[in-house]
Amino acid sequence: MKRVLWFVAFLLLASSCQGQKSASDPVRQPVFAGQFYPGDPTKLTNAIKAFLDEAKPSTLDEPIAIIAPHAGYVFAGQIIADAYNQVKGKEYDIIVVLGTNHTTAGFDKIAIYPHGAFGTPIGDVEVAGDLADELMKKDPDVIANLAVHAQEHSIEVQLPFVKYLFPKTKILPMIVGAPDIEMCQRFGDAVAGILVGKKVLIIASSDLSHYPRFDDAINVDDKTLNTIATLDLNSIRSVMESQLDRGTPGLVTCACGEAPIIAAIATAKELGATSASVVSYTNSGYTPLGSADRVVGYGSVVIGRGKMTSTKESDTSAIGESYVLNSADKSALLKYARATLVRYFSTETVPLLRRIGHLQKMKRGAFVTLNENGELRGCIGYMMEDRPLGAVVGAMAMQAAFNDPRFQPLREDELSKAEIEISVLTPFTRVKSADDIVLGRDGVVIKKGDKQGVFLPQVATETGWTKDVFLDQLCHKAGLESGDWKNAELFTFQADVFSEPKNH
């Protein structure tokens, strides 16, 4: 297994007049299989099943449209599944898939892929060519343009879920080039006109904020999602523009799919939609593979008519840093660390921590240690207090398994033999000298210049070192000379250490 396979995802995607696909019609082959989502059909199917099994329940009686992210499944797969779970089990005659334009500068129309099919690792998704021809005649803003689709991921990422849930339903795939409200309203009117009497699902493909810090993303995305749920197109544009004008550090967009969102809402309203519900939210900082300093937001929304039941959890409220983990918390974190590794091996994706909300909110550092037959197999930690504890544990489980430079990456056949230990860290306290360090109680961080090293509290107990030897070894780990601890910065912390039962 490649050490950094899971980073790849962050860099990151026809019919005749009688409706039968001709052998000469183009099939757009998947470009981003193996990057944004698993390229292996079995792993992809397993990933979709796992995400849907953990998805938020349906919130609207008669869904007409959904908004779903288009990031890599290791980041946004659960939120994508939350959106599709709103329409799971329903029947549709046609699915309109609206993507955003990431690749073609200056394109401001609506690019349709008019005939043929989109390939996925689990089968082709056929384009409704007859309806595409009819739509181009009715709306001059809609033009055939295969080049805009060639390297675009926003539609491609949606199609494995479409194929899995609606294997025989044809699609109208379009890239909406600009968030022009008048153009989108003309488009909505045209789509409603050609699809009279048909059961229609509209999918808008969009991530949310790019690339603020973790806490700023939560605030920006909350305002964006709540405004989208009003279905007021002018308010949506106004709120997104005003948030950008505030100068939030790192923020370059509130929704990279603003154009398909506006087009989807305009079309859904033409088809009778009267309400919307925000289903779920996360950002890349909540996931095991994200970071806190540069995040992308992901949200799912369902739009339709009928009775609405909101299930969105308040996953972003703060709690006191003095919270003490109880036995249930520790068990949940251990299970999540193992589930993260199991899911990665079987699907090349990772689960999103759910149903233990306070662990999502408490910002703590943590180490994850893997032991095999009583011997160390990997140990890596994260000491900053800027990400939720659950995400840190998942991230460090991945790092310890695959990126500890002292060991070869963990193999799948080793996982059942590996025992997981978690050390949740208290905040750091700077001490005046080594005299303030209590071996066995305190973990220690040393900093001198650009060099830094850390030992967990249990290192002193396990080795039996004296304090001087302990600190000299810590210097060596940091790339310093013996005795450098006497004129370096020293910080102490404690750790709540717990591990799986032997038979886990």
LOZA-814292 format. One record per residue (C-alpha): residue in one letter; x negated, y, z. Coordinates in steps of 0.001 Angstrom, whole numbers, padded with zeros to 6 digits. Each point is the difference from the previous one (the first is absolute). Layout:
LOZA-814292
aa=a; X=X; Y=Y; Z=Z
...
END
This chain:
LOZA-814292
aa=m; X=000000; Y=000000; Z=000000
aa=k; X=-001293; Y=003425; Z=-000836
aa=r; X=-000867; Y=002149; Z=002990
aa=v; X=001786; Y=003078; Z=-001235
aa=l; X=002821; Y=-001466; Z=-002054
aa=w; X=002575; Y=001787; Z=002140
aa=f; X=-001490; Y=003453; Z=-000661
aa=v; X=000804; Y=-000227; Z=-003719
aa=a; X=003643; Y=000709; Z=000594
aa=f; X=-000774; Y=003489; Z=001554
aa=l; X=-001513; Y=001152; Z=-003370
aa=l; X=002774; Y=-000654; Z=-001619
aa=l; X=006043; Y=-002856; Z=-004903
aa=a; X=012661; Y=-005036; Z=-014228
aa=s; X=002424; Y=-000622; Z=-001592
aa=s; X=001470; Y=000081; Z=-003510
aa=c; X=003380; Y=001606; Z=-000602
aa=q; X=001582; Y=-003261; Z=001196
aa=g; X=-002050; Y=000100; Z=003215
aa=q; X=-002301; Y=-002927; Z=-000939
aa=k; X=-003761; Y=000535; Z=000354
aa=s; X=-001866; Y=-000367; Z=-003278
aa=a; X=-003302; Y=-001872; Z=-000191
aa=s; X=-001541; Y=003186; Z=-001377
aa=d; X=001114; Y=002156; Z=002927
aa=p; X=-002863; Y=001074; Z=002285
aa=v; X=-000545; Y=-001499; Z=003443
aa=r; X=-001856; Y=002378; Z=002255
aa=q; X=-002344; Y=-002274; Z=001871
aa=p; X=-000584; Y=000733; Z=003704
aa=v; X=-002948; Y=002326; Z=000499
aa=f; X=-000175; Y=000094; Z=003786
aa=a; X=000697; Y=-003619; Z=000997
aa=g; X=-002740; Y=-001029; Z=002395
aa=q; X=-000498; Y=003612; Z=001071
aa=f; X=003247; Y=001616; Z=001116
aa=y; X=001660; Y=-003369; Z=000595
aa=p; X=-001019; Y=-003682; Z=-000170
aa=g; X=-000756; Y=-001287; Z=-003478
aa=d; X=000517; Y=-003627; Z=000974
aa=p; X=003690; Y=-000942; Z=-000520
aa=t; X=000206; Y=-002103; Z=003177
aa=k; X=-001627; Y=002640; Z=002191
aa=l; X=002172; Y=002714; Z=-001548
aa=t; X=003182; Y=-001995; Z=000622
aa=n; X=-001088; Y=-000737; Z=003570
aa=a; X=-000722; Y=003694; Z=000576
aa=i; X=003414; Y=001105; Z=-001250
aa=k; X=001753; Y=-002649; Z=002099
aa=a; X=-001931; Y=000966; Z=003124
aa=f; X=000722; Y=003708; Z=-000437
aa=l; X=003705; Y=-000610; Z=-000638
aa=d; X=000230; Y=-002263; Z=003050
aa=e; X=-001131; Y=002927; Z=002168
aa=a; X=001911; Y=002711; Z=-001875
aa=k; X=002426; Y=002484; Z=001550
aa=p; X=003674; Y=-000991; Z=-000366
aa=s; X=002408; Y=001522; Z=-002499
aa=t; X=001228; Y=003475; Z=000926
aa=l; X=002502; Y=000880; Z=-002750
aa=d; X=003042; Y=-001903; Z=-001252
aa=e; X=-000313; Y=000912; Z=-003699
aa=p; X=-003604; Y=000809; Z=-000948
aa=i; X=-000600; Y=001626; Z=-003378
aa=a; X=-003629; Y=001068; Z=000299
aa=i; X=-003049; Y=-000640; Z=002128
aa=i; X=-003248; Y=001880; Z=000469
aa=a; X=-003018; Y=-002252; Z=000550
aa=p; X=-003763; Y=000626; Z=000218
aa=h; X=-002423; Y=-001112; Z=-002700
aa=a; X=-003225; Y=-000348; Z=001980
aa=g; X=-001857; Y=-003275; Z=000387
aa=y; X=001958; Y=-002660; Z=001842
aa=v; X=-002635; Y=-000162; Z=002764
aa=f; X=001031; Y=003555; Z=000860
aa=a; X=003633; Y=000389; Z=-001061
aa=g; X=001339; Y=-003489; Z=-000699
aa=q; X=002212; Y=-000083; Z=003097
aa=i; X=001586; Y=003372; Z=-000773
aa=i; X=000577; Y=-001068; Z=-003617
aa=a; X=001736; Y=-003109; Z=001326
aa=d; X=002118; Y=002117; Z=002361
aa=a; X=001320; Y=001857; Z=-003043
aa=y; X=000729; Y=-003161; Z=-001999
aa=n; X=001667; Y=-001678; Z=002970
aa=q; X=002713; Y=002648; Z=-000325
aa=v; X=001037; Y=-001549; Z=-003339
aa=k; X=-000973; Y=-003624; Z=000571
aa=g; X=002785; Y=-002421; Z=-000928
aa=k; X=001897; Y=002511; Z=-002125
aa=e; X=000550; Y=-000284; Z=-003757
aa=y; X=-000899; Y=002643; Z=-002564
aa=d; X=000445; Y=000151; Z=-003755
aa=i; X=-002956; Y=002310; Z=-000521
aa=i; X=-002831; Y=001391; Z=002122
aa=v; X=-001393; Y=003457; Z=-000760
aa=v; X=-003605; Y=000231; Z=001236
aa=l; X=-001384; Y=003534; Z=000252
aa=g; X=-003732; Y=000456; Z=000435
aa=t; X=-002217; Y=003015; Z=000392
aa=n; X=-002728; Y=001254; Z=-002311
aa=h; X=-003484; Y=-000572; Z=001439
aa=t; X=-001909; Y=-000348; Z=-003260
aa=t; X=001111; Y=002358; Z=-002775
aa=a; X=-000733; Y=003668; Z=000661
aa=g; X=002495; Y=002430; Z=-001495
aa=f; X=002766; Y=-002540; Z=-000597
aa=d; X=003245; Y=001553; Z=001242
aa=k; X=002716; Y=-002043; Z=-001721
aa=i; X=001389; Y=-003448; Z=000834
aa=a; X=-001977; Y=-002854; Z=-001549
aa=i; X=001969; Y=-003176; Z=-000578
aa=y; X=-001487; Y=-003376; Z=-000830
aa=p; X=002619; Y=-000735; Z=-002661
aa=h; X=-000294; Y=-003698; Z=-000891
aa=g; X=-001676; Y=-003174; Z=001134
aa=a; X=-000824; Y=-000886; Z=003591
aa=f; X=-002260; Y=000663; Z=002957
aa=g; X=-002080; Y=-002959; Z=001054
aa=t; X=-000452; Y=-000971; Z=003656
aa=p; X=-001845; Y=-002974; Z=001526
aa=i; X=003396; Y=-001584; Z=000719
aa=g; X=001559; Y=000564; Z=-003426
aa=d; X=000940; Y=002673; Z=-002505
aa=v; X=002623; Y=002656; Z=000691
aa=e; X=001887; Y=000743; Z=-003199
aa=v; X=000782; Y=003515; Z=-001195
aa=a; X=003583; Y=000770; Z=-001084
aa=g; X=-001014; Y=001252; Z=-003437
aa=d; X=003510; Y=000679; Z=-001255
aa=l; X=000715; Y=002266; Z=002973
aa=a; X=-003391; Y=001682; Z=-000384
aa=d; X=000830; Y=000874; Z=-003614
aa=e; X=003377; Y=001340; Z=001070
aa=l; X=-001506; Y=002111; Z=002771
aa=m; X=-002587; Y=001565; Z=-002324
aa=k; X=002803; Y=001015; Z=-002376
aa=k; X=002035; Y=001519; Z=002826
aa=d; X=-002814; Y=001845; Z=001849
aa=p; X=-002785; Y=001654; Z=-002061
aa=d; X=-002163; Y=000267; Z=003126
aa=v; X=-000346; Y=-003800; Z=-000055
aa=i; X=-002638; Y=-001071; Z=-002504
aa=a; X=-001752; Y=-003258; Z=-000827
aa=n; X=-003591; Y=000229; Z=001215
aa=l; X=-001893; Y=-003188; Z=000760
aa=a; X=-003236; Y=001916; Z=000676
aa=v; X=001417; Y=001623; Z=003149
aa=h; X=000847; Y=-003477; Z=001303
aa=a; X=-003287; Y=-001662; Z=-000960
aa=q; X=-001983; Y=000693; Z=003197
aa=e; X=002822; Y=001133; Z=002287
aa=h; X=000492; Y=-002006; Z=003202
aa=s; X=003158; Y=001539; Z=001452
aa=i; X=002400; Y=-002193; Z=-001975
aa=e; X=-002210; Y=-003074; Z=-000060
aa=v; X=-000185; Y=-000205; Z=003808
aa=q; X=003811; Y=-000153; Z=000230
aa=l; X=000510; Y=-002797; Z=-002508
aa=p; X=-001065; Y=-003058; Z=002041
aa=f; X=002798; Y=000833; Z=002461
aa=v; X=002405; Y=000577; Z=-002900
aa=k; X=-000937; Y=-003321; Z=-001606
aa=y; X=000242; Y=-001872; Z=003309
aa=l; X=003420; Y=001375; Z=000993
aa=f; X=001587; Y=000525; Z=-003430
aa=p; X=-001727; Y=-002491; Z=-002307
aa=k; X=002381; Y=000389; Z=-002954
aa=t; X=000861; Y=003704; Z=000196
aa=k; X=-001457; Y=002272; Z=-002670
aa=i; X=-001587; Y=003336; Z=000732
aa=l; X=-000245; Y=003495; Z=-001413
aa=p; X=-003561; Y=001053; Z=000972
aa=m; X=-000764; Y=003729; Z=-000181
aa=i; X=-002721; Y=002368; Z=001168
aa=v; X=001457; Y=003345; Z=001071
aa=g; X=-002610; Y=002611; Z=-000857
aa=a; X=001166; Y=003042; Z=001950
aa=p; X=002295; Y=000842; Z=002963
aa=d; X=002144; Y=002214; Z=-002230
aa=i; X=003447; Y=000037; Z=001587
aa=e; X=001853; Y=000968; Z=-003182
aa=m; X=-001765; Y=-002709; Z=-002012
aa=c; X=000746; Y=-002575; Z=002701
aa=q; X=003650; Y=000986; Z=000121
aa=r; X=000274; Y=-000345; Z=-003790
aa=f; X=-001645; Y=-003379; Z=000352
aa=g; X=002408; Y=-001076; Z=002733
aa=d; X=002964; Y=001002; Z=-002114
aa=a; X=-001378; Y=-001942; Z=-002991
aa=v; X=-000732; Y=-003156; Z=001998
aa=a; X=003449; Y=000060; Z=001590
aa=g; X=001506; Y=000464; Z=-003447
aa=i; X=-001604; Y=-003051; Z=-001594
aa=l; X=000478; Y=-002227; Z=003035
aa=v; X=003708; Y=000570; Z=000596
aa=g; X=001580; Y=-003133; Z=001431
aa=k; X=-003326; Y=-001654; Z=000847
aa=k; X=-001406; Y=-000804; Z=003424
aa=v; X=-003136; Y=002122; Z=000181
aa=l; X=-002960; Y=000087; Z=002370
aa=i; X=-002428; Y=002906; Z=-000181
aa=i; X=-003488; Y=-000322; Z=001453
aa=a; X=-002105; Y=003102; Z=000626
aa=s; X=-003666; Y=-000812; Z=000522
aa=s; X=-001734; Y=002451; Z=002321
aa=d; X=-002457; Y=000229; Z=002847
aa=l; X=000190; Y=002965; Z=002372
aa=s; X=-002734; Y=002321; Z=001308
aa=h; X=-003594; Y=-000116; Z=-001303
aa=y; X=-002586; Y=000459; Z=001862
aa=p; X=000551; Y=001697; Z=003370
aa=r; X=-001145; Y=-001292; Z=003358
aa=f; X=002106; Y=-002598; Z=001796
aa=d; X=002056; Y=002284; Z=002261
aa=d; X=000557; Y=002613; Z=-002717
aa=a; X=001255; Y=-002686; Z=-002377
aa=i; X=002656; Y=-001074; Z=002490
aa=n; X=001354; Y=003568; Z=000293
aa=v; X=-000094; Y=000714; Z=-003746
aa=d; X=001549; Y=-003322; Z=-000993
aa=d; X=002783; Y=000263; Z=002555
aa=k; X=001131; Y=003328; Z=-001474
aa=t; X=-000280; Y=-001360; Z=-003549
aa=l; X=002027; Y=-003137; Z=000695
aa=n; X=002719; Y=001832; Z=001901
aa=t; X=000361; Y=002465; Z=-002849
aa=i; X=000136; Y=-002759; Z=-002621
aa=a; X=002856; Y=-001541; Z=001987
aa=t; X=002079; Y=003166; Z=-000508
aa=l; X=000032; Y=-000706; Z=-003778
aa=d; X=-000296; Y=003765; Z=-000595
aa=l; X=-002429; Y=000344; Z=-002909
aa=n; X=-000762; Y=003684; Z=000546
aa=s; X=-000698; Y=-000580; Z=003688
aa=i; X=-002306; Y=-002898; Z=-000814
aa=r; X=-002089; Y=002143; Z=-002323
aa=s; X=000044; Y=002946; Z=002400
aa=v; X=-001049; Y=-002019; Z=003070
aa=m; X=-002844; Y=-001716; Z=-001839
aa=e; X=-001301; Y=003312; Z=-001324
aa=s; X=000264; Y=001722; Z=003378
aa=q; X=-001872; Y=-002819; Z=001740
aa=l; X=-002832; Y=000284; Z=-002509
aa=d; X=-000081; Y=003766; Z=000534
aa=r; X=-000655; Y=-000486; Z=003728
aa=g; X=-003545; Y=-001071; Z=-000747
aa=t; X=-000023; Y=-003314; Z=001883
aa=p; X=-003610; Y=-001225; Z=-000236
aa=g; X=-000448; Y=-002642; Z=-002677
aa=l; X=003600; Y=000095; Z=-001214
aa=v; X=000158; Y=000017; Z=-003822
aa=t; X=003566; Y=-001250; Z=-000499
aa=c; X=003059; Y=-000834; Z=002102
aa=a; X=001114; Y=-002702; Z=-002451
aa=c; X=-001995; Y=-001129; Z=-002995
aa=g; X=003288; Y=-001229; Z=-001510
aa=e; X=001987; Y=003182; Z=000485
aa=a; X=001131; Y=-000132; Z=-003638
aa=p; X=001433; Y=-003556; Z=000114
aa=i; X=001591; Y=000748; Z=003387
aa=i; X=001849; Y=002994; Z=-001457
aa=a; X=000984; Y=-001947; Z=-003131
aa=a; X=001217; Y=-002954; Z=002082
aa=i; X=002120; Y=002206; Z=002263
aa=a; X=001484; Y=001892; Z=-002940
aa=t; X=000885; Y=-003271; Z=-001720
aa=a; X=001341; Y=-001661; Z=003133
aa=k; X=002291; Y=002952; Z=000667
aa=e; X=001323; Y=-000239; Z=-003550
aa=l; X=000745; Y=-003648; Z=000720
aa=g; X=001928; Y=000870; Z=003167
aa=a; X=-002586; Y=000108; Z=002771
aa=t; X=001044; Y=002105; Z=002972
aa=s; X=-002454; Y=-000849; Z=002792
aa=a; X=-003509; Y=-001174; Z=000770
aa=s; X=-001848; Y=-001632; Z=002863
aa=v; X=-003677; Y=000032; Z=000915
aa=v; X=-000753; Y=-003671; Z=000578
aa=s; X=-003628; Y=-000070; Z=001159
aa=y; X=-003255; Y=001870; Z=000130
aa=t; X=-003682; Y=-000631; Z=000517
aa=n; X=-003265; Y=001432; Z=-001203
aa=s; X=-003326; Y=-001563; Z=-000826
aa=g; X=-001303; Y=000881; Z=003479
aa=y; X=002508; Y=-002437; Z=001520
aa=t; X=-001318; Y=-002861; Z=-002129
aa=p; X=-002998; Y=-002223; Z=000777
aa=l; X=-001815; Y=001245; Z=-003096
aa=g; X=000523; Y=003741; Z=000404
aa=s; X=-001748; Y=002839; Z=001789
aa=a; X=001184; Y=003041; Z=001940
aa=d; X=-001837; Y=002787; Z=-001768
aa=r; X=001464; Y=-000387; Z=-003489
aa=v; X=003379; Y=-001706; Z=-000252
aa=v; X=002793; Y=-000623; Z=-002482
aa=g; X=003629; Y=-000137; Z=001118
aa=y; X=002530; Y=-002667; Z=-000997
aa=g; X=003762; Y=000120; Z=000448
aa=s; X=003042; Y=-001932; Z=-001184
aa=v; X=003393; Y=001579; Z=-000674
aa=v; X=003298; Y=-001465; Z=-001190
aa=i; X=002586; Y=002088; Z=-001857
aa=g; X=003597; Y=-000954; Z=-000723
aa=r; X=003547; Y=000227; Z=001207
aa=g; X=001983; Y=-001563; Z=002784
aa=k; X=-000674; Y=-000465; Z=003689
aa=m; X=-003550; Y=000776; Z=001122
aa=t; X=-001786; Y=-001465; Z=003017
aa=s; X=-003339; Y=001561; Z=000885
aa=t; X=-002657; Y=-002398; Z=001320
aa=k; X=-003115; Y=002156; Z=-000298
aa=e; X=-002027; Y=-000391; Z=003159
aa=s; X=-001816; Y=002860; Z=001666
aa=d; X=-003435; Y=-001510; Z=-000552
aa=t; X=-001850; Y=003284; Z=000274
aa=s; X=000774; Y=001297; Z=003500
aa=a; X=-002931; Y=000443; Z=002341
aa=i; X=-000342; Y=-001853; Z=003299
aa=g; X=-002309; Y=000556; Z=002926
aa=e; X=-003562; Y=-001194; Z=-000388
aa=s; X=000211; Y=-001450; Z=003512
aa=y; X=002246; Y=-002825; Z=-001201
aa=v; X=-001224; Y=-003352; Z=001355
aa=l; X=000355; Y=-003079; Z=-002186
aa=n; X=002100; Y=-002748; Z=001501
aa=s; X=-000230; Y=-003707; Z=-000815
aa=a; X=002622; Y=000259; Z=-002738
aa=d; X=-001938; Y=002844; Z=-001637
aa=k; X=-003218; Y=-001998; Z=000061
aa=s; X=001692; Y=-003055; Z=-001454
aa=a; X=001524; Y=002121; Z=-002772
aa=l; X=-003362; Y=001523; Z=-000932
aa=l; X=-001693; Y=-003405; Z=-000096
aa=k; X=002774; Y=-001417; Z=-002169
aa=y; X=-000246; Y=002995; Z=-002309
aa=a; X=-003768; Y=-000356; Z=-000366
aa=r; X=000387; Y=-003660; Z=-000981
aa=a; X=002992; Y=000719; Z=-002246
aa=t; X=-002063; Y=002619; Z=-001815
aa=l; X=-002670; Y=-002554; Z=-000873
aa=v; X=002488; Y=-002740; Z=-000858
aa=r; X=001936; Y=002332; Z=-002291
aa=y; X=-003138; Y=001230; Z=-001702
aa=f; X=-001181; Y=-003501; Z=-000814
aa=s; X=003408; Y=-001075; Z=-001330
aa=t; X=001083; Y=003172; Z=-001812
aa=e; X=-002911; Y=002476; Z=-000199
aa=t; X=002267; Y=002414; Z=001913
aa=v; X=000392; Y=000831; Z=003681
aa=p; X=003082; Y=000393; Z=002212
aa=l; X=001199; Y=003296; Z=001436
aa=l; X=000274; Y=-000061; Z=003789
aa=r; X=003676; Y=000151; Z=000963
aa=r; X=002352; Y=-000417; Z=002940
aa=i; X=-002546; Y=001066; Z=002637
aa=g; X=000294; Y=003737; Z=-000564
aa=h; X=-002111; Y=001401; Z=002844
aa=l; X=-003068; Y=-001810; Z=-001326
aa=q; X=000518; Y=001901; Z=-003241
aa=k; X=-000120; Y=003294; Z=001872
aa=m; X=-002783; Y=-000441; Z=002552
aa=k; X=-003329; Y=001157; Z=-001411
aa=r; X=-002801; Y=-002142; Z=001356
aa=g; X=-003250; Y=-001484; Z=-001190
aa=a; X=-000449; Y=-003764; Z=-000010
aa=f; X=-002385; Y=-002818; Z=-000848
aa=v; X=001013; Y=-003334; Z=-001473
aa=t; X=-002308; Y=-002961; Z=000593
aa=l; X=000167; Y=-003359; Z=-001760
aa=n; X=-001564; Y=-003011; Z=001703
aa=e; X=-000375; Y=-003465; Z=-001464
aa=n; X=-000863; Y=-002959; Z=002224
aa=g; X=-001139; Y=002405; Z=002683
aa=e; X=-002322; Y=001878; Z=-002364
aa=l; X=000423; Y=003529; Z=-001302
aa=r; X=001419; Y=000015; Z=-003553
aa=g; X=000593; Y=003728; Z=-000439
aa=c; X=000612; Y=003145; Z=002040
aa=i; X=000708; Y=003526; Z=-001172
aa=g; X=001685; Y=002911; Z=001768
aa=y; X=001474; Y=003420; Z=-000571
aa=m; X=-000659; Y=002520; Z=002734
aa=m; X=001782; Y=003125; Z=-001197
aa=e; X=003388; Y=000816; Z=001511
aa=d; X=001754; Y=001230; Z=-003130
aa=r; X=002002; Y=-003033; Z=-001189
aa=p; X=002736; Y=-002162; Z=001530
aa=l; X=-001303; Y=-002950; Z=001973
aa=g; X=001874; Y=-002570; Z=-002084
aa=a; X=-001594; Y=001240; Z=-003210
aa=v; X=-003438; Y=000005; Z=001628
aa=v; X=000401; Y=-003610; Z=001132
aa=g; X=001064; Y=-001128; Z=-003461
aa=a; X=-002862; Y=001919; Z=-001597
aa=m; X=-002627; Y=-001367; Z=002355
aa=a; X=001282; Y=-003554; Z=-000474
aa=m; X=-000658; Y=000446; Z=-003730
aa=q; X=-003375; Y=001603; Z=000614
aa=a; X=-001142; Y=-002655; Z=002455
aa=a; X=001072; Y=-002755; Z=-002383
aa=f; X=-001415; Y=001368; Z=-003228
aa=n; X=-002410; Y=002880; Z=000597
aa=d; X=-002246; Y=-000778; Z=002967
aa=p; X=-003413; Y=000119; Z=-001729
aa=r; X=-001386; Y=-002615; Z=002392
aa=f; X=002269; Y=-002726; Z=-001361
aa=q; X=001395; Y=-001356; Z=-003238
aa=p; X=003651; Y=000933; Z=-000585
aa=l; X=002446; Y=-002238; Z=001826
aa=r; X=001355; Y=-002856; Z=-002120
aa=e; X=003640; Y=-001010; Z=000069
aa=d; X=-000873; Y=-003449; Z=001341
aa=e; X=-001740; Y=001637; Z=002981
aa=l; X=002966; Y=002091; Z=001084
aa=s; X=001719; Y=-002716; Z=002010
aa=k; X=-003223; Y=-000552; Z=001976
aa=a; X=-000670; Y=003683; Z=000656
aa=e; X=001088; Y=001475; Z=003331
aa=i; X=000964; Y=003674; Z=000079
aa=e; X=-000952; Y=002330; Z=002835
aa=i; X=001117; Y=003637; Z=000192
aa=s; X=-001588; Y=002747; Z=002062
aa=v; X=002188; Y=003098; Z=000308
aa=l; X=-002095; Y=002999; Z=001007
aa=t; X=000712; Y=002803; Z=002426
aa=p; X=-000963; Y=003559; Z=-000981
aa=f; X=-003737; Y=000780; Z=000120
aa=t; X=-001560; Y=001942; Z=002874
aa=r; X=-003396; Y=001633; Z=-000293
aa=v; X=-002280; Y=-000792; Z=002944
aa=k; X=-002926; Y=002017; Z=001264
aa=s; X=-002414; Y=-002899; Z=000250
aa=a; X=-000337; Y=-003768; Z=000060
aa=d; X=000581; Y=000120; Z=003749
aa=d; X=003710; Y=000507; Z=-000724
aa=i; X=000279; Y=-003260; Z=-001985
aa=v; X=001392; Y=-003071; Z=001758
aa=l; X=-001029; Y=-003190; Z=-001791
aa=g; X=002879; Y=-002373; Z=-000661
aa=r; X=002559; Y=002761; Z=000418
aa=d; X=-001149; Y=002526; Z=-002572
aa=g; X=-000519; Y=-000217; Z=-003687
aa=v; X=-002639; Y=002455; Z=-001158
aa=v; X=-000437; Y=002153; Z=-003099
aa=i; X=-003377; Y=001559; Z=-000717
aa=k; X=-000435; Y=002935; Z=-002389
aa=k; X=-003247; Y=001642; Z=-001048
aa=g; X=-000222; Y=002055; Z=-003142
aa=d; X=001835; Y=-001853; Z=-002730
aa=k; X=-000441; Y=-003397; Z=001689
aa=q; X=002604; Y=-001688; Z=002131
aa=g; X=000577; Y=-003375; Z=001623
aa=v; X=002558; Y=-001630; Z=002271
aa=f; X=000203; Y=-002973; Z=002367
aa=l; X=003269; Y=-001283; Z=001403
aa=p; X=000225; Y=-000460; Z=003795
aa=q; X=-000164; Y=-003790; Z=-000279
aa=v; X=-003463; Y=000107; Z=-001623
aa=a; X=-001684; Y=000588; Z=003377
aa=t; X=001949; Y=-002829; Z=001632
aa=e; X=-000652; Y=-002467; Z=-002805
aa=t; X=-003753; Y=000734; Z=-000253
aa=g; X=-000886; Y=000634; Z=003635
aa=w; X=-002234; Y=002887; Z=-001056
aa=t; X=-001187; Y=002600; Z=002482
aa=k; X=001114; Y=003551; Z=-000663
aa=d; X=-003340; Y=000984; Z=-001547
aa=v; X=000000; Y=-003018; Z=-002317
aa=f; X=003664; Y=000613; Z=-000869
aa=l; X=-000747; Y=003590; Z=-000984
aa=d; X=-003197; Y=-000889; Z=-001865
aa=q; X=001920; Y=-002587; Z=-002021
aa=l; X=002681; Y=002584; Z=-000688
aa=c; X=-002729; Y=002331; Z=-001297
aa=h; X=-001250; Y=-002725; Z=-002331
aa=k; X=003525; Y=-000596; Z=-001289
aa=a; X=000273; Y=003721; Z=-000784
aa=g; X=-003366; Y=000045; Z=-001765
aa=l; X=-001732; Y=001835; Z=002839
aa=e; X=-003088; Y=-000804; Z=002016
aa=s; X=-000003; Y=-001576; Z=003472
aa=g; X=000452; Y=002651; Z=002644
aa=d; X=001704; Y=002473; Z=-002333
aa=w; X=003083; Y=-000297; Z=002193
aa=k; X=-001745; Y=002232; Z=002527
aa=n; X=000435; Y=003062; Z=-002252
aa=a; X=003042; Y=-000969; Z=-002069
aa=e; X=003732; Y=000623; Z=000433
aa=l; X=001716; Y=-002807; Z=001907
aa=f; X=003730; Y=-000658; Z=000139
aa=t; X=001849; Y=-002640; Z=001978
aa=f; X=003337; Y=-001668; Z=-000543
aa=q; X=001853; Y=-002993; Z=001321
aa=a; X=001685; Y=-002743; Z=-001968
aa=d; X=003093; Y=-002100; Z=000498
aa=v; X=-001211; Y=-003330; Z=-001376
aa=f; X=002351; Y=-002842; Z=-000892
aa=s; X=-000125; Y=-002985; Z=-002313
aa=e; X=002108; Y=-002726; Z=-001534
aa=p; X=000672; Y=-003190; Z=001944
aa=k; X=-002325; Y=-002797; Z=-001037
aa=n; X=002623; Y=-001731; Z=-002143
aa=h; X=001369; Y=003327; Z=-001363
END
